[in-house]
């Protein structure tokens, strides 16, 4: 990739990241870059969005704290 193409790609990612932040997607630059690359390879953007949502749902349910146990008696 020549320097002009690299500059254009970086500017495009910057713009996409800025839009992502405005929309409060919670995506970091690297994740957004990977998702864009997957779309460029022909993957369905709606399917990728559904996958991201599912992974977030699974992650949040597996990292949520267990229900609070009653405190032990301290005498």
N, C-alpha and C positions, 0 to 999 in steps of 0.2 A: 504494500500500500504506500503510495507516495505521500509526501507531507501535506499536500493540499487535500487529498482524500481523508487523511487522518484528522486534519483540522475540521473538515466538514462533519465527519462522524462524531467528533468530540462535541462540536457545537450542537449537533442534533440531539445527542444524549443529554447535554446540559438543558436544552429546551424541554425535552421529554421529562427530565427529572424535575424541572421547575413546575411543569404542569402537574406532575404526580404529587408534588408537595401542595400545590393549590387545592387539588382534589382530596388531599389528606389520605392517600392510599397506604401510607406507611411503608412503601417500598424503598429500600436503599438503592444507591446508584448501581451496585453490582447486580443485584437481583433484577432491576429494571433492564440493565444491559443484556442479561441472559434472556429475559423474556422477549425483548426486541429481536435478539438474534434468532430465537426459536420461531418467531413470527416470520422473519426473513427467510427461514428455511421452509416455510409453508405450513407450520402448525396453525391450527384455528385459534385466533385470539380469544374467542368466547370460551373455548375449552380450556385454554390456559388460565383465564380468569376464574373459571369454576374450580380448577385444580388448586390455585392459590387460596381461594376461599376455603376449600375443604382442608387443605394443609393447615391453615391458620386455625380452623375450628378444632382439628385434631390436636394441634399443639397447645391451644389454650385449654382444652379439656384435660390433657395429660399433665399440664404444669400447674393447674389450679390446685390450691392447697386442699387437703382432705378436710372433711367437715370437722368443725372444732369439737374436741372432746371436752367434757366437763373438767374444770380445773381440779387438781387433786387437793385434798384438804391439807392445809398447813396449820399445824398447831404450835 
